[in-house]
Structures are given as C-alpha cells and as structure tokens.
Amino acid sequence: MAEKAVDLPEECWELIIKLLDHPSHFNSLSQVCKQFLSITNRLLLSLKLSDPTVQALLPRLLQRFRRIKQIELTGFQGDMNSILHQIAQSGLNLESLNVSKQPTLPVVGLRALGSKMMDLKSLNCSKMRCFGDSDLNVIAESFPCLEELDISYHADDSTTGSKPISDLGIFSLSLKLKSLRKINLSAFKVPFLSSKALWAIALSDSDISDEFLYAVAEARFPLKKLTLSRCANYSFSGISVLLNEYQSLEYLNLEAAYFLRDKDIAELSRFLHSINHINLSHCYGLTCITFYTLIKNCLVLDKLEMVATSIGEENIETDFKASHGIKSLNLANSSLGNNFITSFASICPKLELLNLSKCKGITEEGIVEVLKRCSEIRQLEVNHIGGMTDSFLHLEFELPKLKVLSLMFSGIDDDALAMIGKRCCRLLKLDLAGCFSLTSKGVKEVVENCKELKEINLKWCNKFSADIVPWMVFSRPSLKKIVPPSRFVLTGRQRNLFLRHGCAVYDGGAFE
C-alpha cells in the first residue's frame, strides 16, 4: 500500500470522497494508500451488525471508525446486553441506535449505554415480542435527550405475563422526554401525547377517531410529518380540521383513506401550501382530477404517490404549464394509458423517479414518449408490463442519467437488453427477474456496456449457461450484488471466491 495519494490537502480529498454515492466504495479506496485509509475511516458514519460472530471483532471496529454516529442491531442474534456494553465502553458519541426485532428490550445494555451516551437522539425499539410501560420508563431515564422514538408494531405477547403499553405509559414518557419531536406508534391503540416539541407522528395500521384528530389539532404541535397509513375509523371532518391547523405540514400519508374523493382533495389542498411529499395510494375514489388538483395547488410538491387509485380511468383535458417541482411519481397498479402518461410527462419534465408498474394500458409508444420528454429520469420501474421489448428497441436517444431500471416480468428479450446497454450505459442497478426470454447473450451485452453496474437480478430467468455468474463477477469489477437464475446452485467455496472479488451472490434472495 502506498503512503500517500496525489499531493492534495486532506480536506480536499475528504470533500472528493464524500461525493461518492455510497459508503460501499470506501472499501476499495481504503486499499489505495494509507492516506485514503485514514480518510475513509473518518467518513464512515454508520455500522450495521447482524452476525453474532462479529462481536469478538467489535472493539477493533469501534476503535477504527471513531466517527460512527449510527449503529443498527435490528434482529441481532447474539447477546444484546453484552454488545451494548461494548459500545458503551467505546467512547463513541452515538446519535442513533436501532435495537428492533428482539424478544425483549435489552434493559441492562441500554442502561449501560445511557450512562455513557445520554445525548442519544434517535432510538428504534420496534417489533419486539414483549414490551411494556416499564420499558418506556427505562428508555426515558436512560436517554433523556431523545428526539425520535420508534415503538411500533409490538407483538403484545400475552404468554410472557408482561403488561402491555398503556395510555398512561405513553403520556408519562412524553412528559419526561422534553425534546421528543418524532414518535412512531403504528399498530397501537392511540393515546394522547404531551410533548410540545413533537414534529412527526406516525400511526400506521391504527384505530383512530375524529376526536383524536381534533385533539391533535388543538395541541398545536410544531408538526411537519403526519402518517395515517391504513388507519381506520376517522373521516374527512377529522382530517380537514387537523390540516387546517397544520398548514406548514411537509409530509402527509393518507394511504387507504377509502372515504376520500376528488372533491375532498380539492378542499384539503387549500391547506397544503408547504407539502412536498404526499401519499394517497389505495384511495380508490381518487382519479386524475386529484392529480391535476395537487399539481396546480401544491406549488412545492416534490413527490406524489397514487398507487392503485382510479387515476387514468378518464381523460381530462388540461392546459397546465410545466411544473418543474415534481421529481418523483409512483402511479403503479393504475388504469393509466398512453394519453395520460404523455400528459404528465409534459407537465413534469424534471421527473427523476417514475414507477408505472402494473399499468396495463401503457404501450411501448407511451414509454418512449415519457423517456423523450423526461430526460432527467434516474430511476424507472415498469414491472409487469408487456411490450417493453419494443419500447427499448425503438430508443433513438441516450439516457445517460438513468441509474436504476426495473423490468421484472416485462417480457424483454436479448435484443432489447442489448439496446439498453447502449442507451443506458450509466446504469447502477438492473432488475430483470422473471424475464423468461433472456439468455446469456443479452446479459453479456448489457454487462459489457454498463461499466458502472453494481447490482443485477436474474431470478426466475432460466435460459442461461452455467458460467454466466462467474463471467459477470470476473468481467465487471463494479458488480457488488447478483441474484442469479433460480437454477444456479451456489457452493460455499464459490460464494467465498466471489466475495473475495467484492461481489455478493445470493441464492435467489430479495433484491433491495
């Protein structure tokens, strides 16, 4: 290993390395020279631990990466109290800790950590089998400066004999945590909160009432984010009163609010001056009228989700001028046709993320027109749509900014995949699961042309030769993750060999 890189001040190198899009690049950079090793050690800010065998190495890791601010222990199978004690003794100044998916709260370890790191700002204790008011008390006493707390989706296991969380427990917690700004109580019977600093409430899969929403409105929290995803037993009246009070709200999730209609959104949009992200997925009563209403009235809207709505079932003539604010649209599983997607492509020319999966009314002409009008697209998902082969065969222009392309079950063939390699040469992630017509020929072309490709999914694609996975690993050094064809049998020796070359090959696992 060399001592030093090109003679630039360390501050300059640090700024350059920070521009990399993911810390996974740090590993190869750290091997260039000792100077880069030192810099990347300082820049790593998060650590995820899942394998119990890493516990013996943890003190060395924590000594090496002195600027770590976030540690994730979700689902960790080892001794949680012991590993938290090790972290407490490290001298780090953590800001965020995730201990979710555990049988019980690791009380001893958290108390040890709290005695050393009382300034912890974020704690995730979600999805525990046994959790009660006494655990809330431990959290409040150990981390009095908490600003964000996730205690959602607890199993409430009655076989343990423990008492579940009560309204009094939540109320007591909010009184003690004076700085609490964000709390996730999803899947709980909703209590009322006392913290005046609260800026985010998440209540997915909960039973709420209009009276509760009225009380939240009267509390006048400095609320910026509200999630009522898949909540039941509230109505337009309750949400209208609340939104009228919180007109500075920036994020709103009303997924599966089945009572909503276009006229309701027109009324509510008067209060959404500051909204930049709204999720109205599975609100089946909403049509393209809502889409145009939000584009017109919510001037700082950046991201809109309307999955599985009635958008596109009727065509509305509009004379909208282009809106350069919308960057992300998720309209999957809707009745969209070419006329509508061409319309929104003209209205939203600065789109960067677009999901049109399962939109059966779209043809190749519509996709090509969208790509032509939205040249800034970085991520495109068109899963479960036939006719994608012709879409890419007819591409007569390059898409240099496209980084993520998902074509699951799209029927794409080798010729179209080869064209993708030529027109989308900056791809980082490519999902081809369920594209049954593909062979090694098409995959080799796209891998050869996309020199920055990091992830590829070939699950359920079974027309490949046996050597396709080794060929990809050794031909494209940028590849970090491969989900191989379902019939590919990976031995432990092969897995380790591929890992030594920097690529993880999975046994048909999830592609995330």
SULBEL-V280971 format. One record per residue. N is the residue number from 1. RES is the residue in one letter. BURIAL is I if it has 24 or more other C-alpha atoms within 12 Angstrom, else O. Layout:
# SULBEL-V280971
[[N | RES | BURIAL] [N | RES | BURIAL]]
This chain:
# SULBEL-V280971
[[1 | M | O] [2 | A | O] [3 | E | O] [4 | K | O] [5 | A | O] [6 | V | O] [7 | D | O] [8 | L | O] [9 | P | O] [10 | E | O] [11 | E | O] [12 | C | O] [13 | W | I] [14 | E | I] [15 | L | O] [16 | I | O] [17 | I | I] [18 | K | O] [19 | L | O] [20 | L | O] [21 | D | O] [22 | H | O] [23 | P | O] [24 | S | I] [25 | H | I] [26 | F | I] [27 | N | O] [28 | S | O] [29 | L | I] [30 | S | I] [31 | Q | O] [32 | V | O] [33 | C | O] [34 | K | O] [35 | Q | I] [36 | F | I] [37 | L | I] [38 | S | I] [39 | I | I] [40 | T | I] [41 | N | I] [42 | R | I] [43 | L | I] [44 | L | I] [45 | L | I] [46 | S | I] [47 | L | I] [48 | K | I] [49 | L | I] [50 | S | I] [51 | D | O] [52 | P | O] [53 | T | O] [54 | V | O] [55 | Q | I] [56 | A | O] [57 | L | O] [58 | L | I] [59 | P | O] [60 | R | O] [61 | L | I] [62 | L | I] [63 | Q | O] [64 | R | I] [65 | F | I] [66 | R | I] [67 | R | I] [68 | I | I] [69 | K | I] [70 | Q | I] [71 | I | I] [72 | E | I] [73 | L | I] [74 | T | I] [75 | G | I] [76 | F | I] [77 | Q | O] [78 | G | O] [79 | D | I] [80 | M | I] [81 | N | I] [82 | S | I] [83 | I | I] [84 | L | I] [85 | H | I] [86 | Q | I] [87 | I | I] [88 | A | I] [89 | Q | O] [90 | S | I] [91 | G | O] [92 | L | I] [93 | N | I] [94 | L | I] [95 | E | I] [96 | S | I] [97 | L | I] [98 | N | I] [99 | V | I] [100 | S | I] [101 | K | I] [102 | Q | I] [103 | P | I] [104 | T | I] [105 | L | I] [106 | P | I] [107 | V | I] [108 | V | O] [109 | G | I] [110 | L | I] [111 | R | I] [112 | A | I] [113 | L | I] [114 | G | I] [115 | S | I] [116 | K | I] [117 | M | I] [118 | M | I] [119 | D | I] [120 | L | I] [121 | K | I] [122 | S | I] [123 | L | I] [124 | N | I] [125 | C | I] [126 | S | I] [127 | K | I] [128 | M | I] [129 | R | I] [130 | C | I] [131 | F | I] [132 | G | I] [133 | D | I] [134 | S | I] [135 | D | I] [136 | L | I] [137 | N | I] [138 | V | I] [139 | I | I] [140 | A | I] [141 | E | I] [142 | S | I] [143 | F | I] [144 | P | I] [145 | C | I] [146 | L | I] [147 | E | I] [148 | E | I] [149 | L | I] [150 | D | I] [151 | I | I] [152 | S | I] [153 | Y | I] [154 | H | I] [155 | A | I] [156 | D | I] [157 | D | O] [158 | S | O] [159 | T | O] [160 | T | O] [161 | G | O] [162 | S | O] [163 | K | O] [164 | P | I] [165 | I | I] [166 | S | I] [167 | D | O] [168 | L | O] [169 | G | I] [170 | I | I] [171 | F | O] [172 | S | I] [173 | L | I] [174 | S | I] [175 | L | I] [176 | K | I] [177 | L | I] [178 | K | I] [179 | S | I] [180 | L | I] [181 | R | I] [182 | K | I] [183 | I | I] [184 | N | I] [185 | L | I] [186 | S | I] [187 | A | I] [188 | F | I] [189 | K | I] [190 | V | I] [191 | P | I] [192 | F | I] [193 | L | I] [194 | S | I] [195 | S | I] [196 | K | I] [197 | A | I] [198 | L | I] [199 | W | I] [200 | A | I] [201 | I | I] [202 | A | I] [203 | L | I] [204 | S | I] [205 | D | I] [206 | S | I] [207 | D | I] [208 | I | I] [209 | S | I] [210 | D | O] [211 | E | O] [212 | F | I] [213 | L | I] [214 | Y | I] [215 | A | O] [216 | V | I] [217 | A | I] [218 | E | O] [219 | A | O] [220 | R | I] [221 | F | I] [222 | P | I] [223 | L | I] [224 | K | I] [225 | K | I] [226 | L | I] [227 | T | I] [228 | L | I] [229 | S | I] [230 | R | I] [231 | C | I] [232 | A | I] [233 | N | I] [234 | Y | I] [235 | S | I] [236 | F | I] [237 | S | O] [238 | G | I] [239 | I | I] [240 | S | I] [241 | V | I] [242 | L | I] [243 | L | I] [244 | N | I] [245 | E | I] [246 | Y | I] [247 | Q | I] [248 | S | I] [249 | L | I] [250 | E | I] [251 | Y | I] [252 | L | I] [253 | N | I] [254 | L | I] [255 | E | I] [256 | A | I] [257 | A | I] [258 | Y | I] [259 | F | I] [260 | L | I] [261 | R | I] [262 | D | I] [263 | K | O] [264 | D | I] [265 | I | I] [266 | A | I] [267 | E | O] [268 | L | I] [269 | S | I] [270 | R | I] [271 | F | I] [272 | L | I] [273 | H | I] [274 | S | I] [275 | I | I] [276 | N | I] [277 | H | I] [278 | I | I] [279 | N | I] [280 | L | I] [281 | S | I] [282 | H | I] [283 | C | I] [284 | Y | I] [285 | G | I] [286 | L | I] [287 | T | I] [288 | C | I] [289 | I | I] [290 | T | I] [291 | F | I] [292 | Y | I] [293 | T | I] [294 | L | I] [295 | I | I] [296 | K | I] [297 | N | I] [298 | C | I] [299 | L | I] [300 | V | I] [301 | L | I] [302 | D | I] [303 | K | I] [304 | L | I] [305 | E | I] [306 | M | I] [307 | V | I] [308 | A | I] [309 | T | I] [310 | S | I] [311 | I | I] [312 | G | I] [313 | E | I] [314 | E | O] [315 | N | O] [316 | I | O] [317 | E | O] [318 | T | O] [319 | D | O] [320 | F | O] [321 | K | O] [322 | A | O] [323 | S | I] [324 | H | I] [325 | G | I] [326 | I | I] [327 | K | I] [328 | S | I] [329 | L | I] [330 | N | I] [331 | L | I] [332 | A | I] [333 | N | I] [334 | S | I] [335 | S | I] [336 | L | I] [337 | G | I] [338 | N | I] [339 | N | I] [340 | F | I] [341 | I | I] [342 | T | I] [343 | S | I] [344 | F | I] [345 | A | I] [346 | S | I] [347 | I | I] [348 | C | I] [349 | P | I] [350 | K | I] [351 | L | I] [352 | E | I] [353 | L | I] [354 | L | I] [355 | N | I] [356 | L | I] [357 | S | I] [358 | K | I] [359 | C | I] [360 | K | I] [361 | G | I] [362 | I | I] [363 | T | I] [364 | E | I] [365 | E | I] [366 | G | I] [367 | I | I] [368 | V | I] [369 | E | I] [370 | V | I] [371 | L | I] [372 | K | I] [373 | R | I] [374 | C | I] [375 | S | I] [376 | E | I] [377 | I | I] [378 | R | I] [379 | Q | I] [380 | L | I] [381 | E | I] [382 | V | I] [383 | N | I] [384 | H | I] [385 | I | I] [386 | G | I] [387 | G | I] [388 | M | I] [389 | T | I] [390 | D | I] [391 | S | I] [392 | F | I] [393 | L | I] [394 | H | I] [395 | L | I] [396 | E | O] [397 | F | O] [398 | E | I] [399 | L | I] [400 | P | I] [401 | K | I] [402 | L | I] [403 | K | I] [404 | V | I] [405 | L | I] [406 | S | I] [407 | L | I] [408 | M | I] [409 | F | I] [410 | S | I] [411 | G | I] [412 | I | I] [413 | D | I] [414 | D | I] [415 | D | I] [416 | A | I] [417 | L | I] [418 | A | I] [419 | M | I] [420 | I | I] [421 | G | I] [422 | K | I] [423 | R | I] [424 | C | I] [425 | C | I] [426 | R | I] [427 | L | I] [428 | L | I] [429 | K | I] [430 | L | I] [431 | D | I] [432 | L | I] [433 | A | I] [434 | G | I] [435 | C | I] [436 | F | I] [437 | S | I] [438 | L | I] [439 | T | I] [440 | S | I] [441 | K | O] [442 | G | I] [443 | V | I] [444 | K | I] [445 | E | I] [446 | V | I] [447 | V | I] [448 | E | I] [449 | N | I] [450 | C | I] [451 | K | I] [452 | E | I] [453 | L | I] [454 | K | I] [455 | E | I] [456 | I | I] [457 | N | I] [458 | L | I] [459 | K | I] [460 | W | I] [461 | C | I] [462 | N | I] [463 | K | I] [464 | F | I] [465 | S | O] [466 | A | O] [467 | D | O] [468 | I | I] [469 | V | I] [470 | P | I] [471 | W | I] [472 | M | I] [473 | V | I] [474 | F | O] [475 | S | I] [476 | R | I] [477 | P | I] [478 | S | I] [479 | L | I] [480 | K | I] [481 | K | I] [482 | I | I] [483 | V | I] [484 | P | I] [485 | P | I] [486 | S | I] [487 | R | O] [488 | F | I] [489 | V | O] [490 | L | I] [491 | T | O] [492 | G | O] [493 | R | O] [494 | Q | O] [495 | R | I] [496 | N | O] [497 | L | O] [498 | F | I] [499 | L | O] [500 | R | O] [501 | H | I] [502 | G | I] [503 | C | I] [504 | A | I] [505 | V | I] [506 | Y | I] [507 | D | I] [508 | G | I] [509 | G | O] [510 | A | O] [511 | F | I] [512 | E | O]]
